[in-house]
Amino acid sequence: MFVTSAYAQTAPAATDTHAAPAGETHTETGAAHGGEHAGAFPPFDPTYYPSTLLWLVITFGLFYIVMKNVLVPRVGGILETRRERISQDLDEASRMKAEADAAVETYEKELAAARSKGHQIAASAREAAKAKAASDRAAIEAELAAKLAAAEARIAETKTKAFAEVGQIAEDTASAIVDQLIGGKATGDDIKAAVAAAKTEA
Amino acid sequence: MSNDPIHQFQISKIVPIEIGGLDFSFTNASLFMVASVACAAGFLYFATSARSVIPTRSQSVAEMSYEFIANMLREGAGSHGMKFFPLVFSLFMFVLTANLLGMFPYFYTITSQIIVTFALALLVIGTVIVYGFYKHGLGFLKLFVPSGIPGLLIPLVVAIEVISFLSRPVSLSVRLFANMLAGHITLKVFAGFVASLGALGALGVGGAILPLIMTVALTGLEFLVAFLQAYVFAVLTCMYLNDAVHPGGH
């Protein structure tokens, strides 16, 4: 029907399934433009269809093979690695957070234990100090009381001794006075009696 | 000839090859297919050569494009569809690189060749059909019989479904092809205005400013279209693959 000379050349060998329907597309639209130019409108000119198709199959086929075997696994691998790395890091982070939380908890527990232990130590030390102070005071008081008693005893002894000596002195003095006054000797017994009488009066 | 907006789509032989009466010459289109593949594969390979956990700028771009398509496919076709990931990613990177390379002046835009886009669309539909029948046997035909339809309407609905299925490779290929073709022609026409008005003297140079602004704006738009069409191609591929993975799904 509308087979151009160029199409007639390629048609017998256009065994490729793509070529036949494409050729028909050409003839419908290409006819309108055909008159304007020396050749057909280039996109609808079937002269180079076999060549274009062949090179498209070669280049795109090669591209697909490289894409499927090299590029897609390559880029996909990078993305997968990154995804794994991120989830790994997130796991690591949450693990570390848990560890930190546990550490904080342990710390607080230990802090509380130490505080209560400190309180205990302080209380027992206070008790011990109080007890020691009390016992020290008791000991000192007892010592002081003993010293006081001893002192009182000594005072009393000294007093009696002094009193006893006072009698003797009084006797001696009295006899001396008597000697001086009367010139005679007063008997010791009289004097003794007089001193004793004076002493009881005093 | 330099102002002819169609000239940029002309294929020229670089290394003539003829096998069995057929012309398999290495042409400028072939050259840019090789360049697209080399750029896309080279970028993905060298950008990820460090394999660092904290990506560099280029590695980040490679990873983003990977995850972009991976998420698209997972949402479109579920986790079972992920076995098609290398195919969808290859298609996306190939179309995107080809579109972007076509934005360079004097570079050939291979996606402006209907035969290229049609071959890629047939590859997608072929994959859907082959995998659908391989995986589900005749159950794949449930694709054409949506559930919950009154018995009377079934023949009509089946006819519509079959037609829509058959028109998929056409719409998929023509969308990409027409976008690239029309964009490049428009760009060339406006750029041609700049040159021809500039040749008219002082007034012409003043008048050339308008198409110049237009050309700059269109260049930006064409970069958007280059990405958008690669994206649309990949999204539709994911949707069609979903039919192969879950034929009774809609």
HADDOCK unambig.tbl for C-alpha pairs under 7 A between the chains (distance, minus, plus):
assign (segid A and resid 10 and name CA) (segid B and resid 22 and name CA) 6.56 0.50 0.50
assign (segid A and resid 18 and name CA) (segid B and resid 119 and name CA) 5.71 0.50 0.50
assign (segid A and resid 18 and name CA) (segid B and resid 122 and name CA) 6.99 0.50 0.50
assign (segid A and resid 22 and name CA) (segid B and resid 115 and name CA) 6.08 0.50 0.50
assign (segid A and resid 22 and name CA) (segid B and resid 118 and name CA) 6.90 0.50 0.50
assign (segid A and resid 42 and name CA) (segid B and resid 9 and name CA) 5.81 0.50 0.50
assign (segid A and resid 42 and name CA) (segid B and resid 10 and name CA) 5.39 0.50 0.50
assign (segid A and resid 43 and name CA) (segid B and resid 9 and name CA) 6.76 0.50 0.50
assign (segid A and resid 43 and name CA) (segid B and resid 112 and name CA) 6.97 0.50 0.50
assign (segid A and resid 43 and name CA) (segid B and resid 113 and name CA) 4.91 0.50 0.50
assign (segid A and resid 43 and name CA) (segid B and resid 114 and name CA) 5.98 0.50 0.50
assign (segid A and resid 48 and name CA) (segid B and resid 23 and name CA) 6.93 0.50 0.50
assign (segid A and resid 49 and name CA) (segid B and resid 115 and name CA) 6.75 0.50 0.50
assign (segid A and resid 50 and name CA) (segid B and resid 23 and name CA) 6.56 0.50 0.50
assign (segid A and resid 50 and name CA) (segid B and resid 24 and name CA) 6.08 0.50 0.50
assign (segid A and resid 51 and name CA) (segid B and resid 23 and name CA) 5.98 0.50 0.50
assign (segid A and resid 51 and name CA) (segid B and resid 24 and name CA) 3.93 0.50 0.50
assign (segid A and resid 51 and name CA) (segid B and resid 25 and name CA) 5.71 0.50 0.50
assign (segid A and resid 52 and name CA) (segid B and resid 29 and name CA) 6.82 0.50 0.50
assign (segid A and resid 52 and name CA) (segid B and resid 30 and name CA) 6.36 0.50 0.50
assign (segid A and resid 53 and name CA) (segid B and resid 116 and name CA) 6.93 0.50 0.50
assign (segid A and resid 54 and name CA) (segid B and resid 24 and name CA) 6.98 0.50 0.50
assign (segid A and resid 55 and name CA) (segid B and resid 30 and name CA) 5.63 0.50 0.50
assign (segid A and resid 56 and name CA) (segid B and resid 33 and name CA) 6.75 0.50 0.50
assign (segid A and resid 59 and name CA) (segid B and resid 33 and name CA) 6.39 0.50 0.50
assign (segid A and resid 59 and name CA) (segid B and resid 34 and name CA) 5.93 0.50 0.50
assign (segid A and resid 59 and name CA) (segid B and resid 37 and name CA) 6.57 0.50 0.50
assign (segid A and resid 63 and name CA) (segid B and resid 37 and name CA) 5.98 0.50 0.50
assign (segid A and resid 63 and name CA) (segid B and resid 90 and name CA) 6.91 0.50 0.50
assign (segid A and resid 64 and name CA) (segid B and resid 86 and name CA) 6.90 0.50 0.50
assign (segid A and resid 64 and name CA) (segid B and resid 87 and name CA) 6.63 0.50 0.50
assign (segid A and resid 64 and name CA) (segid B and resid 90 and name CA) 5.82 0.50 0.50
assign (segid A and resid 67 and name CA) (segid B and resid 86 and name CA) 6.20 0.50 0.50
assign (segid A and resid 67 and name CA) (segid B and resid 90 and name CA) 6.58 0.50 0.50
assign (segid A and resid 68 and name CA) (segid B and resid 86 and name CA) 5.25 0.50 0.50
assign (segid A and resid 71 and name CA) (segid B and resid 44 and name CA) 6.67 0.50 0.50
assign (segid A and resid 71 and name CA) (segid B and resid 45 and name CA) 6.42 0.50 0.50
assign (segid A and resid 72 and name CA) (segid B and resid 86 and name CA) 6.66 0.50 0.50
assign (segid A and resid 75 and name CA) (segid B and resid 48 and name CA) 6.87 0.50 0.50
assign (segid A and resid 75 and name CA) (segid B and resid 63 and name CA) 6.48 0.50 0.50
assign (segid A and resid 78 and name CA) (segid B and resid 51 and name CA) 6.00 0.50 0.50
assign (segid A and resid 82 and name CA) (segid B and resid 53 and name CA) 5.66 0.50 0.50
